[in-house]
Amino acid sequence: MITRKYVVAWQGDPQEFGRRVQTEARRRGLATAQDVFVVADGGVWIWNVQQDRFSQAKGMLDFYHASEHLWAVSPQPLSGR
């Protein structure tokens, strides 16, 4: 269960974003967390930040983007039926 949510926004290079997110996570108690999850879209750069800064974390694609991928590969109904 998510009990608190914090946001870190940065418009710039991914390395600096990763540093800022890790700093905030440590400030919020990352070192004492039993489980760490990263929920993100499919951007490769985000998963690179996760691997670099939070290698112990379990990564998960967010619902919106996962459903987009599922919809793209699902059989489409035949028109006119």
mmCIF file of the N, C-alpha and C atoms, coordinates in Angstrom:
data_MODEL
# 
_entry.id   MODEL 
# 
loop_
_atom_site.group_PDB 
_atom_site.id 
_atom_site.type_symbol 
_atom_site.label_atom_id 
_atom_site.label_alt_id 
_atom_site.label_comp_id 
_atom_site.label_asym_id 
_atom_site.label_entity_id 
_atom_site.label_seq_id 
_atom_site.pdbx_PDB_ins_code 
_atom_site.Cartn_x 
_atom_site.Cartn_y 
_atom_site.Cartn_z 
_atom_site.occupancy 
_atom_site.B_iso_or_equiv 
_atom_site.pdbx_formal_charge 
_atom_site.auth_seq_id 
_atom_site.auth_comp_id 
_atom_site.auth_asym_id 
_atom_site.auth_atom_id 
_atom_site.pdbx_PDB_model_num 
ATOM 1   N N  . MET A 1 1  ? 0.837   -1.160 0.000   1.00 0.00 ? 1  MET A N  1 
ATOM 2   C CA . MET A 1 1  ? 0.000   0.000  0.000   1.00 0.00 ? 1  MET A CA 1 
ATOM 3   C C  . MET A 1 1  ? 0.897   1.242  0.000   1.00 0.00 ? 1  MET A C  1 
ATOM 4   N N  . ILE A 1 2  ? 0.586   2.144  -0.882  1.00 0.00 ? 2  ILE A N  1 
ATOM 5   C CA . ILE A 1 2  ? 1.310   3.411  -0.921  1.00 0.00 ? 2  ILE A CA 1 
ATOM 6   C C  . ILE A 1 2  ? 0.702   4.322  0.132   1.00 0.00 ? 2  ILE A C  1 
ATOM 7   N N  . THR A 1 3  ? 1.524   4.772  1.060   1.00 0.00 ? 3  THR A N  1 
ATOM 8   C CA . THR A 1 3  ? 1.028   5.646  2.123   1.00 0.00 ? 3  THR A CA 1 
ATOM 9   C C  . THR A 1 3  ? 1.369   7.106  1.887   1.00 0.00 ? 3  THR A C  1 
ATOM 10  N N  . ARG A 1 4  ? 2.423   7.336  1.111   1.00 0.00 ? 4  ARG A N  1 
ATOM 11  C CA . ARG A 1 4  ? 2.819   8.708  0.779   1.00 0.00 ? 4  ARG A CA 1 
ATOM 12  C C  . ARG A 1 4  ? 3.386   8.725  -0.630  1.00 0.00 ? 4  ARG A C  1 
ATOM 13  N N  . LYS A 1 5  ? 3.237   9.848  -1.292  1.00 0.00 ? 5  LYS A N  1 
ATOM 14  C CA . LYS A 1 5  ? 3.769   9.990  -2.639  1.00 0.00 ? 5  LYS A CA 1 
ATOM 15  C C  . LYS A 1 5  ? 4.469   11.338 -2.738  1.00 0.00 ? 5  LYS A C  1 
ATOM 16  N N  . TYR A 1 6  ? 5.655   11.330 -3.326  1.00 0.00 ? 6  TYR A N  1 
ATOM 17  C CA . TYR A 1 6  ? 6.424   12.545 -3.512  1.00 0.00 ? 6  TYR A CA 1 
ATOM 18  C C  . TYR A 1 6  ? 6.796   12.650 -4.983  1.00 0.00 ? 6  TYR A C  1 
ATOM 19  N N  . VAL A 1 7  ? 6.975   13.849 -5.451  1.00 0.00 ? 7  VAL A N  1 
ATOM 20  C CA . VAL A 1 7  ? 7.286   14.078 -6.852  1.00 0.00 ? 7  VAL A CA 1 
ATOM 21  C C  . VAL A 1 7  ? 8.599   14.848 -6.957  1.00 0.00 ? 7  VAL A C  1 
ATOM 22  N N  . VAL A 1 8  ? 9.440   14.405 -7.876  1.00 0.00 ? 8  VAL A N  1 
ATOM 23  C CA . VAL A 1 8  ? 10.652  15.133 -8.213  1.00 0.00 ? 8  VAL A CA 1 
ATOM 24  C C  . VAL A 1 8  ? 10.553  15.444 -9.699  1.00 0.00 ? 8  VAL A C  1 
ATOM 25  N N  . ALA A 1 9  ? 10.602  16.701 -10.039 1.00 0.00 ? 9  ALA A N  1 
ATOM 26  C CA . ALA A 1 9  ? 10.525  17.116 -11.440 1.00 0.00 ? 9  ALA A CA 1 
ATOM 27  C C  . ALA A 1 9  ? 11.847  17.762 -11.835 1.00 0.00 ? 9  ALA A C  1 
ATOM 28  N N  . TRP A 1 10 ? 12.291  17.428 -13.037 1.00 0.00 ? 10 TRP A N  1 
ATOM 29  C CA . TRP A 1 10 ? 13.534  18.002 -13.538 1.00 0.00 ? 10 TRP A CA 1 
ATOM 30  C C  . TRP A 1 10 ? 13.488  17.970 -15.052 1.00 0.00 ? 10 TRP A C  1 
ATOM 31  N N  . GLN A 1 11 ? 13.767  19.091 -15.653 1.00 0.00 ? 11 GLN A N  1 
ATOM 32  C CA . GLN A 1 11 ? 13.829  19.163 -17.101 1.00 0.00 ? 11 GLN A CA 1 
ATOM 33  C C  . GLN A 1 11 ? 15.288  19.347 -17.470 1.00 0.00 ? 11 GLN A C  1 
ATOM 34  N N  . GLY A 1 12 ? 15.926  18.256 -17.799 1.00 0.00 ? 12 GLY A N  1 
ATOM 35  C CA . GLY A 1 12 ? 17.349  18.290 -18.106 1.00 0.00 ? 12 GLY A CA 1 
ATOM 36  C C  . GLY A 1 12 ? 17.850  16.891 -18.349 1.00 0.00 ? 12 GLY A C  1 
ATOM 37  N N  . ASP A 1 13 ? 19.139  16.693 -18.151 1.00 0.00 ? 13 ASP A N  1 
ATOM 38  C CA . ASP A 1 13 ? 19.698  15.381 -18.474 1.00 0.00 ? 13 ASP A CA 1 
ATOM 39  C C  . ASP A 1 13 ? 19.280  14.320 -17.453 1.00 0.00 ? 13 ASP A C  1 
ATOM 40  N N  . PRO A 1 14 ? 19.191  13.069 -17.899 1.00 0.00 ? 14 PRO A N  1 
ATOM 41  C CA . PRO A 1 14 ? 18.740  11.979 -17.031 1.00 0.00 ? 14 PRO A CA 1 
ATOM 42  C C  . PRO A 1 14 ? 19.644  11.741 -15.815 1.00 0.00 ? 14 PRO A C  1 
ATOM 43  N N  . GLN A 1 15 ? 20.946  11.952 -15.962 1.00 0.00 ? 15 GLN A N  1 
ATOM 44  C CA . GLN A 1 15 ? 21.848  11.720 -14.838 1.00 0.00 ? 15 GLN A CA 1 
ATOM 45  C C  . GLN A 1 15 ? 21.529  12.654 -13.661 1.00 0.00 ? 15 GLN A C  1 
ATOM 46  N N  . GLU A 1 16 ? 21.251  13.908 -13.975 1.00 0.00 ? 16 GLU A N  1 
ATOM 47  C CA . GLU A 1 16 ? 20.912  14.867 -12.917 1.00 0.00 ? 16 GLU A CA 1 
ATOM 48  C C  . GLU A 1 16 ? 19.564  14.524 -12.305 1.00 0.00 ? 16 GLU A C  1 
ATOM 49  N N  . PHE A 1 17 ? 18.617  14.109 -13.127 1.00 0.00 ? 17 PHE A N  1 
ATOM 50  C CA . PHE A 1 17 ? 17.322  13.676 -12.600 1.00 0.00 ? 17 PHE A CA 1 
ATOM 51  C C  . PHE A 1 17 ? 17.517  12.498 -11.642 1.00 0.00 ? 17 PHE A C  1 
ATOM 52  N N  . GLY A 1 18 ? 18.318  11.524 -12.048 1.00 0.00 ? 18 GLY A N  1 
ATOM 53  C CA . GLY A 1 18 ? 18.589  10.371 -11.191 1.00 0.00 ? 18 GLY A CA 1 
ATOM 54  C C  . GLY A 1 18 ? 19.205  10.775 -9.863  1.00 0.00 ? 18 GLY A C  1 
ATOM 55  N N  . ARG A 1 19 ? 20.151  11.706 -9.918  1.00 0.00 ? 19 ARG A N  1 
ATOM 56  C CA . ARG A 1 19 ? 20.784  12.187 -8.681  1.00 0.00 ? 19 ARG A CA 1 
ATOM 57  C C  . ARG A 1 19 ? 19.759  12.833 -7.767  1.00 0.00 ? 19 ARG A C  1 
ATOM 58  N N  . ARG A 1 20 ? 18.883  13.662 -8.340  1.00 0.00 ? 20 ARG A N  1 
ATOM 59  C CA . ARG A 1 20 ? 17.871  14.357 -7.543  1.00 0.00 ? 20 ARG A CA 1 
ATOM 60  C C  . ARG A 1 20 ? 16.852  13.393 -6.946  1.00 0.00 ? 20 ARG A C  1 
ATOM 61  N N  . VAL A 1 21 ? 16.442  12.417 -7.733  1.00 0.00 ? 21 VAL A N  1 
ATOM 62  C CA . VAL A 1 21 ? 15.477  11.430 -7.223  1.00 0.00 ? 21 VAL A CA 1 
ATOM 63  C C  . VAL A 1 21 ? 16.108  10.605 -6.104  1.00 0.00 ? 21 VAL A C  1 
ATOM 64  N N  . GLN A 1 22 ? 17.346  10.178 -6.293  1.00 0.00 ? 22 GLN A N  1 
ATOM 65  C CA . GLN A 1 22 ? 18.013  9.393  -5.258  1.00 0.00 ? 22 GLN A CA 1 
ATOM 66  C C  . GLN A 1 22 ? 18.200  10.206 -3.979  1.00 0.00 ? 22 GLN A C  1 
ATOM 67  N N  . THR A 1 23 ? 18.569  11.466 -4.117  1.00 0.00 ? 23 THR A N  1 
ATOM 68  C CA . THR A 1 23 ? 18.722  12.329 -2.940  1.00 0.00 ? 23 THR A CA 1 
ATOM 69  C C  . THR A 1 23 ? 17.407  12.446 -2.184  1.00 0.00 ? 23 THR A C  1 
ATOM 70  N N  . GLU A 1 24 ? 16.314  12.662 -2.910  1.00 0.00 ? 24 GLU A N  1 
ATOM 71  C CA . GLU A 1 24 ? 15.002  12.778 -2.265  1.00 0.00 ? 24 GLU A CA 1 
ATOM 72  C C  . GLU A 1 24 ? 14.585  11.459 -1.628  1.00 0.00 ? 24 GLU A C  1 
ATOM 73  N N  . ALA A 1 25 ? 14.848  10.357 -2.308  1.00 0.00 ? 25 ALA A N  1 
ATOM 74  C CA . ALA A 1 25 ? 14.495  9.040  -1.760  1.00 0.00 ? 25 ALA A CA 1 
ATOM 75  C C  . ALA A 1 25 ? 15.258  8.759  -0.468  1.00 0.00 ? 25 ALA A C  1 
ATOM 76  N N  . ARG A 1 26 ? 16.517  9.107  -0.442  1.00 0.00 ? 26 ARG A N  1 
ATOM 77  C CA . ARG A 1 26 ? 17.294  8.935  0.798   1.00 0.00 ? 26 ARG A CA 1 
ATOM 78  C C  . ARG A 1 26 ? 16.741  9.816  1.910   1.00 0.00 ? 26 ARG A C  1 
ATOM 79  N N  . ARG A 1 27 ? 16.393  11.042 1.558   1.00 0.00 ? 27 ARG A N  1 
ATOM 80  C CA . ARG A 1 27 ? 15.824  11.964 2.545   1.00 0.00 ? 27 ARG A CA 1 
ATOM 81  C C  . ARG A 1 27 ? 14.518  11.426 3.114   1.00 0.00 ? 27 ARG A C  1 
ATOM 82  N N  . ARG A 1 28 ? 13.773  10.683 2.304   1.00 0.00 ? 28 ARG A N  1 
ATOM 83  C CA . ARG A 1 28 ? 12.478  10.141 2.703   1.00 0.00 ? 28 ARG A CA 1 
ATOM 84  C C  . ARG A 1 28 ? 12.566  8.745  3.310   1.00 0.00 ? 28 ARG A C  1 
ATOM 85  N N  . GLY A 1 29 ? 13.785  8.216  3.496   1.00 0.00 ? 29 GLY A N  1 
ATOM 86  C CA . GLY A 1 29 ? 13.938  6.949  4.208   1.00 0.00 ? 29 GLY A CA 1 
ATOM 87  C C  . GLY A 1 29 ? 14.227  5.734  3.364   1.00 0.00 ? 29 GLY A C  1 
ATOM 88  N N  . LEU A 1 30 ? 14.779  5.906  2.184   1.00 0.00 ? 30 LEU A N  1 
ATOM 89  C CA . LEU A 1 30 ? 15.086  4.778  1.307   1.00 0.00 ? 30 LEU A CA 1 
ATOM 90  C C  . LEU A 1 30 ? 15.918  3.713  2.017   1.00 0.00 ? 30 LEU A C  1 
ATOM 91  N N  . ALA A 1 31 ? 16.853  4.129  2.837   1.00 0.00 ? 31 ALA A N  1 
ATOM 92  C CA . ALA A 1 31 ? 17.761  3.180  3.483   1.00 0.00 ? 31 ALA A CA 1 
ATOM 93  C C  . ALA A 1 31 ? 17.041  2.206  4.406   1.00 0.00 ? 31 ALA A C  1 
ATOM 94  N N  . THR A 1 32 ? 15.881  2.584  4.919   1.00 0.00 ? 32 THR A N  1 
ATOM 95  C CA . THR A 1 32 ? 15.153  1.710  5.843   1.00 0.00 ? 32 THR A CA 1 
ATOM 96  C C  . THR A 1 32 ? 13.954  1.023  5.194   1.00 0.00 ? 32 THR A C  1 
ATOM 97  N N  . ALA A 1 33 ? 13.752  1.251  3.908   1.00 0.00 ? 33 ALA A N  1 
ATOM 98  C CA . ALA A 1 33 ? 12.608  0.650  3.216   1.00 0.00 ? 33 ALA A CA 1 
ATOM 99  C C  . ALA A 1 33 ? 12.825  -0.840 3.019   1.00 0.00 ? 33 ALA A C  1 
ATOM 100 N N  . GLN A 1 34 ? 11.787  -1.634 3.304   1.00 0.00 ? 34 GLN A N  1 
ATOM 101 C CA . GLN A 1 34 ? 11.868  -3.076 3.075   1.00 0.00 ? 34 GLN A CA 1 
ATOM 102 C C  . GLN A 1 34 ? 11.813  -3.390 1.589   1.00 0.00 ? 34 GLN A C  1 
ATOM 103 N N  . ASP A 1 35 ? 10.954  -2.702 0.869   1.00 0.00 ? 35 ASP A N  1 
ATOM 104 C CA . ASP A 1 35 ? 10.795  -2.908 -0.565  1.00 0.00 ? 35 ASP A CA 1 
ATOM 105 C C  . ASP A 1 35 ? 10.843  -1.571 -1.274  1.00 0.00 ? 35 ASP A C  1 
ATOM 106 N N  . VAL A 1 36 ? 11.454  -1.562 -2.440  1.00 0.00 ? 36 VAL A N  1 
ATOM 107 C CA . VAL A 1 36 ? 11.520  -0.350 -3.244  1.00 0.00 ? 36 VAL A CA 1 
ATOM 108 C C  . VAL A 1 36 ? 10.974  -0.686 -4.630  1.00 0.00 ? 36 VAL A C  1 
ATOM 109 N N  . PHE A 1 37 ? 10.033  0.128  -5.106  1.00 0.00 ? 37 PHE A N  1 
ATOM 110 C CA . PHE A 1 37 ? 9.428   -0.069 -6.407  1.00 0.00 ? 37 PHE A CA 1 
ATOM 111 C C  . PHE A 1 37 ? 9.618   1.183  -7.253  1.00 0.00 ? 37 PHE A C  1 
ATOM 112 N N  . VAL A 1 38 ? 9.893   0.978  -8.522  1.00 0.00 ? 38 VAL A N  1 
ATOM 113 C CA . VAL A 1 38 ? 9.942   2.067  -9.482  1.00 0.00 ? 38 VAL A CA 1 
ATOM 114 C C  . VAL A 1 38 ? 8.825   1.805  -10.473 1.00 0.00 ? 38 VAL A C  1 
ATOM 115 N N  . VAL A 1 39 ? 7.890   2.730  -10.555 1.00 0.00 ? 39 VAL A N  1 
ATOM 116 C CA . VAL A 1 39 ? 6.794   2.638  -11.512 1.00 0.00 ? 39 VAL A CA 1 
ATOM 117 C C  . VAL A 1 39 ? 6.997   3.767  -12.511 1.00 0.00 ? 39 VAL A C  1 
ATOM 118 N N  . ALA A 1 40 ? 7.105   3.401  -13.790 1.00 0.00 ? 40 ALA A N  1 
ATOM 119 C CA . ALA A 1 40 ? 7.425   4.413  -14.796 1.00 0.00 ? 40 ALA A CA 1 
ATOM 120 C C  . ALA A 1 40 ? 6.880   3.994  -16.154 1.00 0.00 ? 40 ALA A C  1 
ATOM 121 N N  . ASP A 1 41 ? 6.983   4.915  -17.109 1.00 0.00 ? 41 ASP A N  1 
ATOM 122 C CA . ASP A 1 41 ? 6.590   4.565  -18.469 1.00 0.00 ? 41 ASP A CA 1 
ATOM 123 C C  . ASP A 1 41 ? 7.733   3.771  -19.114 1.00 0.00 ? 41 ASP A C  1 
ATOM 124 N N  . GLY A 1 42 ? 7.640   3.505  -20.372 1.00 0.00 ? 42 GLY A N  1 
ATOM 125 C CA . GLY A 1 42 ? 8.611   2.640  -21.029 1.00 0.00 ? 42 GLY A CA 1 
ATOM 126 C C  . GLY A 1 42 ? 9.883   3.310  -21.502 1.00 0.00 ? 42 GLY A C  1 
ATOM 127 N N  . GLY A 1 43 ? 10.115  4.542  -21.095 1.00 0.00 ? 43 GLY A N  1 
ATOM 128 C CA . GLY A 1 43 ? 11.323  5.244  -21.534 1.00 0.00 ? 43 GLY A CA 1 
ATOM 129 C C  . GLY A 1 43 ? 12.587  4.530  -21.075 1.00 0.00 ? 43 GLY A C  1 
ATOM 130 N N  . VAL A 1 44 ? 13.445  4.175  -22.030 1.00 0.00 ? 44 VAL A N  1 
ATOM 131 C CA . VAL A 1 44 ? 14.675  3.450  -21.709 1.00 0.00 ? 44 VAL A CA 1 
ATOM 132 C C  . VAL A 1 44 ? 15.520  4.233  -20.713 1.00 0.00 ? 44 VAL A C  1 
ATOM 133 N N  . TRP A 1 45 ? 15.571  5.548  -20.862 1.00 0.00 ? 45 TRP A N  1 
ATOM 134 C CA . TRP A 1 45 ? 16.407  6.357  -19.965 1.00 0.00 ? 45 TRP A CA 1 
ATOM 135 C C  . TRP A 1 45 ? 15.947  6.229  -18.517 1.00 0.00 ? 45 TRP A C  1 
ATOM 136 N N  . ILE A 1 46 ? 14.637  6.058  -18.288 1.00 0.00 ? 46 ILE A N  1 
ATOM 137 C CA . ILE A 1 46 ? 14.138  5.913  -16.913 1.00 0.00 ? 46 ILE A CA 1 
ATOM 138 C C  . ILE A 1 46 ? 14.620  4.596  -16.318 1.00 0.00 ? 46 ILE A C  1 
ATOM 139 N N  . TRP A 1 47 ? 14.562  3.526  -17.108 1.00 0.00 ? 47 TRP A N  1 
ATOM 140 C CA . TRP A 1 47 ? 15.012  2.225  -16.602 1.00 0.00 ? 47 TRP A CA 1 
ATOM 141 C C  . TRP A 1 47 ? 16.519  2.216  -16.395 1.00 0.00 ? 47 TRP A C  1 
ATOM 142 N N  . ASN A 1 48 ? 17.249  3.007  -17.171 1.00 0.00 ? 48 ASN A N  1 
ATOM 143 C CA . ASN A 1 48 ? 18.694  3.146  -16.939 1.00 0.00 ? 48 ASN A CA 1 
ATOM 144 C C  . ASN A 1 48 ? 18.956  3.854  -15.617 1.00 0.00 ? 48 ASN A C  1 
ATOM 145 N N  . VAL A 1 49 ? 18.177  4.891  -15.313 1.00 0.00 ? 49 VAL A N  1 
ATOM 146 C CA . VAL A 1 49 ? 18.307  5.587  -14.025 1.00 0.00 ? 49 VAL A CA 1 
ATOM 147 C C  . VAL A 1 49 ? 17.969  4.622  -12.890 1.00 0.00 ? 49 VAL A C  1 
ATOM 148 N N  . GLN A 1 50 ? 16.904  3.852  -13.062 1.00 0.00 ? 50 GLN A N  1 
ATOM 149 C CA . GLN A 1 50 ? 16.504  2.879  -12.030 1.00 0.00 ? 50 GLN A CA 1 
ATOM 150 C C  . GLN A 1 50 ? 17.641  1.891  -11.772 1.00 0.00 ? 50 GLN A C  1 
ATOM 151 N N  . GLN A 1 51 ? 18.226  1.359  -12.830 1.00 0.00 ? 51 GLN A N  1 
ATOM 152 C CA . GLN A 1 51 ? 19.317  0.389  -12.679 1.00 0.00 ? 51 GLN A CA 1 
ATOM 153 C C  . GLN A 1 51 ? 20.542  1.022  -12.039 1.00 0.00 ? 51 GLN A C  1 
ATOM 154 N N  . ASP A 1 52 ? 20.850  2.258  -12.412 1.00 0.00 ? 52 ASP A N  1 
ATOM 155 C CA . ASP A 1 52 ? 22.023  2.948  -11.893 1.00 0.00 ? 52 ASP A CA 1 
ATOM 156 C C  . ASP A 1 52 ? 21.853  3.384  -10.439 1.00 0.00 ? 52 ASP A C  1 
ATOM 157 N N  . ARG A 1 53 ? 20.690  3.936  -10.109 1.00 0.00 ? 53 ARG A N  1 
ATOM 158 C CA . ARG A 1 53 ? 20.482  4.540  -8.785  1.00 0.00 ? 53 ARG A CA 1 
ATOM 159 C C  . ARG A 1 53 ? 19.718  3.663  -7.796  1.00 0.00 ? 53 ARG A C  1 
ATOM 160 N N  . PHE A 1 54 ? 18.893  2.750  -8.311  1.00 0.00 ? 54 PHE A N  1 
ATOM 161 C CA . PHE A 1 54 ? 18.023  1.930  -7.448  1.00 0.00 ? 54 PHE A CA 1 
ATOM 162 C C  . PHE A 1 54 ? 18.049  0.483  -7.915  1.00 0.00 ? 54 PHE A C  1 
ATOM 163 N N  . SER A 1 55 ? 19.221  -0.100 -8.008  1.00 0.00 ? 55 SER A N  1 
ATOM 164 C CA . SER A 1 55 ? 19.347  -1.450 -8.560  1.00 0.00 ? 55 SER A CA 1 
ATOM 165 C C  . SER A 1 55 ? 18.610  -2.497 -7.724  1.00 0.00 ? 55 SER A C  1 
ATOM 166 N N  . GLN A 1 56 ? 18.358  -2.211 -6.453  1.00 0.00 ? 56 GLN A N  1 
ATOM 167 C CA . GLN A 1 56 ? 17.633  -3.138 -5.588  1.00 0.00 ? 56 GLN A CA 1 
ATOM 168 C C  . GLN A 1 56 ? 16.122  -3.071 -5.804  1.00 0.00 ? 56 GLN A C  1 
ATOM 169 N N  . ALA A 1 57 ? 15.677  -2.071 -6.537  1.00 0.00 ? 57 ALA A N  1 
ATOM 170 C CA . ALA A 1 57 ? 14.237  -1.844 -6.718  1.00 0.00 ? 57 ALA A CA 1 
ATOM 171 C C  . ALA A 1 57 ? 13.642  -2.804 -7.741  1.00 0.00 ? 57 ALA A C  1 
ATOM 172 N N  . LYS A 1 58 ? 12.382  -3.077 -7.551  1.00 0.00 ? 58 LYS A N  1 
ATOM 173 C CA . LYS A 1 58 ? 11.617  -3.829 -8.536  1.00 0.00 ? 58 LYS A CA 1 
ATOM 174 C C  . LYS A 1 58 ? 10.982  -2.804 -9.467  1.00 0.00 ? 58 LYS A C  1 
ATOM 175 N N  . GLY A 1 59 ? 11.149  -2.992 -10.758 1.00 0.00 ? 59 GLY A N  1 
ATOM 176 C CA . GLY A 1 59 ? 10.605  -2.067 -11.733 1.00 0.00 ? 59 GLY A CA 1 
ATOM 177 C C  . GLY A 1 59 ? 9.287   -2.567 -12.301 1.00 0.00 ? 59 GLY A C  1 
ATOM 178 N N  . MET A 1 60 ? 8.400   -1.629 -12.567 1.00 0.00 ? 60 MET A N  1 
ATOM 179 C CA . MET A 1 60 ? 7.100   -1.982 -13.113 1.00 0.00 ? 60 MET A CA 1 
ATOM 180 C C  . MET A 1 60 ? 6.645   -0.891 -14.071 1.00 0.00 ? 60 MET A C  1 
ATOM 181 N N  . LEU A 1 61 ? 6.142   -1.320 -15.212 1.00 0.00 ? 61 LEU A N  1 
ATOM 182 C CA . LEU A 1 61 ? 5.579   -0.387 -16.177 1.00 0.00 ? 61 LEU A CA 1 
ATOM 183 C C  . LEU A 1 61 ? 4.252   0.118  -15.642 1.00 0.00 ? 61 LEU A C  1 
ATOM 184 N N  . ASP A 1 62 ? 4.014   1.419  -15.759 1.00 0.00 ? 62 ASP A N  1 
ATOM 185 C CA . ASP A 1 62 ? 2.761   1.965  -15.242 1.00 0.00 ? 62 ASP A CA 1 
ATOM 186 C C  . ASP A 1 62 ? 1.567   1.440  -16.048 1.00 0.00 ? 62 ASP A C  1 
ATOM 187 N N  . PHE A 1 63 ? 0.394   1.440  -15.419 1.00 0.00 ? 63 PHE A N  1 
ATOM 188 C CA . PHE A 1 63 ? -0.804  0.847  -16.003 1.00 0.00 ? 63 PHE A CA 1 
ATOM 189 C C  . PHE A 1 63 ? -1.156  1.470  -17.351 1.00 0.00 ? 63 PHE A C  1 
ATOM 190 N N  . TYR A 1 64 ? -1.090  2.774  -17.438 1.00 0.00 ? 64 TYR A N  1 
ATOM 191 C CA . TYR A 1 64 ? -1.474  3.451  -18.672 1.00 0.00 ? 64 TYR A CA 1 
ATOM 192 C C  . TYR A 1 64 ? -0.642  2.954  -19.853 1.00 0.00 ? 64 TYR A C  1 
ATOM 193 N N  . HIS A 1 65 ? 0.671   2.940  -19.687 1.00 0.00 ? 65 HIS A N  1 
ATOM 194 C CA . HIS A 1 65 ? 1.541   2.536  -20.784 1.00 0.00 ? 65 HIS A CA 1 
ATOM 195 C C  . HIS A 1 65 ? 1.474   1.026  -21.027 1.00 0.00 ? 65 HIS A C  1 
ATOM 196 N N  . ALA A 1 66 ? 1.301   0.245  -19.979 1.00 0.00 ? 66 ALA A N  1 
ATOM 197 C CA . ALA A 1 66 ? 1.134   -1.203 -20.171 1.00 0.00 ? 66 ALA A CA 1 
ATOM 198 C C  . ALA A 1 66 ? -0.122  -1.487 -20.981 1.00 0.00 ? 66 ALA A C  1 
ATOM 199 N N  . SER A 1 67 ? -1.220  -0.798 -20.668 1.00 0.00 ? 67 SER A N  1 
ATOM 200 C CA . SER A 1 67 ? -2.463  -1.034 -21.409 1.00 0.00 ? 67 SER A CA 1 
ATOM 201 C C  . SER A 1 67 ? -2.326  -0.581 -22.859 1.00 0.00 ? 67 SER A C  1 
ATOM 202 N N  . GLU A 1 68 ? -1.560  0.466  -23.114 1.00 0.00 ? 68 GLU A N  1 
ATOM 203 C CA . GLU A 1 68 ? -1.299  0.878  -24.494 1.00 0.00 ? 68 GLU A CA 1 
ATOM 204 C C  . GLU A 1 68 ? -0.600  -0.228 -25.281 1.00 0.00 ? 68 GLU A C  1 
ATOM 205 N N  . HIS A 1 69 ? 0.409   -0.845 -24.663 1.00 0.00 ? 69 HIS A N  1 
ATOM 206 C CA . HIS A 1 69 ? 1.143   -1.921 -25.322 1.00 0.00 ? 69 HIS A CA 1 
ATOM 207 C C  . HIS A 1 69 ? 0.244   -3.135 -25.548 1.00 0.00 ? 69 HIS A C  1 
ATOM 208 N N  . LEU A 1 70 ? -0.573  -3.469 -24.569 1.00 0.00 ? 70 LEU A N  1 
ATOM 209 C CA . LEU A 1 70 ? -1.486  -4.603 -24.724 1.00 0.00 ? 70 LEU A CA 1 
ATOM 210 C C  . LEU A 1 70 ? -2.501  -4.339 -25.829 1.00 0.00 ? 70 LEU A C  1 
ATOM 211 N N  . TRP A 1 71 ? -3.025  -3.136 -25.861 1.00 0.00 ? 71 TRP A N  1 
ATOM 212 C CA . TRP A 1 71 ? -3.999  -2.786 -26.895 1.00 0.00 ? 71 TRP A CA 1 
ATOM 213 C C  . TRP A 1 71 ? -3.377  -2.898 -28.287 1.00 0.00 ? 71 TRP A C  1 
ATOM 214 N N  . ALA A 1 72 ? -2.116  -2.484 -28.409 1.00 0.00 ? 72 ALA A N  1 
ATOM 215 C CA . ALA A 1 72 ? -1.437  -2.508 -29.708 1.00 0.00 ? 72 ALA A CA 1 
ATOM 216 C C  . ALA A 1 72 ? -1.267  -3.927 -30.248 1.00 0.00 ? 72 ALA A C  1 
ATOM 217 N N  . VAL A 1 73 ? -1.133  -4.909 -29.380 1.00 0.00 ? 73 VAL A N  1 
ATOM 218 C CA . VAL A 1 73 ? -0.920  -6.286 -29.842 1.00 0.00 ? 73 VAL A CA 1 
ATOM 219 C C  . VAL A 1 73 ? -2.173  -7.154 -29.766 1.00 0.00 ? 73 VAL A C  1 
ATOM 220 N N  . SER A 1 74 ? -3.272  -6.601 -29.278 1.00 0.00 ? 74 SER A N  1 
ATOM 221 C CA . SER A 1 74 ? -4.493  -7.400 -29.159 1.00 0.00 ? 74 SER A CA 1 
ATOM 222 C C  . SER A 1 74 ? -5.169  -7.549 -30.518 1.00 0.00 ? 74 SER A C  1 
ATOM 223 N N  . PRO A 1 75 ? -5.856  -8.672 -30.714 1.00 0.00 ? 75 PRO A N  1 
ATOM 224 C CA . PRO A 1 75 ? -6.586  -8.838 -31.975 1.00 0.00 ? 75 PRO A CA 1 
ATOM 225 C C  . PRO A 1 75 ? -7.686  -7.786 -32.079 1.00 0.00 ? 75 PRO A C  1 
ATOM 226 N N  . GLN A 1 76 ? -7.791  -7.195 -33.218 1.00 0.00 ? 76 GLN A N  1 
ATOM 227 C CA . GLN A 1 76 ? -8.805  -6.162 -33.439 1.00 0.00 ? 76 GLN A CA 1 
ATOM 228 C C  . GLN A 1 76 ? -10.057 -6.810 -34.039 1.00 0.00 ? 76 GLN A C  1 
ATOM 229 N N  . PRO A 1 77 ? -11.218 -6.339 -33.655 1.00 0.00 ? 77 PRO A N  1 
ATOM 230 C CA . PRO A 1 77 ? -12.443 -6.902 -34.217 1.00 0.00 ? 77 PRO A CA 1 
ATOM 231 C C  . PRO A 1 77 ? -12.520 -6.640 -35.718 1.00 0.00 ? 77 PRO A C  1 
ATOM 232 N N  . LEU A 1 78 ? -13.118 -7.581 -36.445 1.00 0.00 ? 78 LEU A N  1 
ATOM 233 C CA . LEU A 1 78 ? -13.293 -7.417 -37.878 1.00 0.00 ? 78 LEU A CA 1 
ATOM 234 C C  . LEU A 1 78 ? -14.366 -6.376 -38.131 1.00 0.00 ? 78 LEU A C  1 
ATOM 235 N N  . SER A 1 79 ? -14.134 -5.488 -39.061 1.00 0.00 ? 79 SER A N  1 
ATOM 236 C CA . SER A 1 79 ? -15.141 -4.474 -39.353 1.00 0.00 ? 79 SER A CA 1 
ATOM 237 C C  . SER A 1 79 ? -16.285 -5.100 -40.125 1.00 0.00 ? 79 SER A C  1 
ATOM 238 N N  . GLY A 1 80 ? -17.498 -4.616 -39.901 1.00 0.00 ? 80 GLY A N  1 
ATOM 239 C CA . GLY A 1 80 ? -18.666 -5.101 -40.603 1.00 0.00 ? 80 GLY A CA 1 
ATOM 240 C C  . GLY A 1 80 ? -19.302 -6.330 -39.988 1.00 0.00 ? 80 GLY A C  1 
ATOM 241 N N  . ARG A 1 81 ? -18.846 -6.775 -38.871 1.00 0.00 ? 81 ARG A N  1 
ATOM 242 C CA . ARG A 1 81 ? -19.433 -7.943 -38.207 1.00 0.00 ? 81 ARG A CA 1 
ATOM 243 C C  . ARG A 1 81 ? -20.182 -7.557 -36.989 1.00 0.00 ? 81 ARG A C  1 
# 
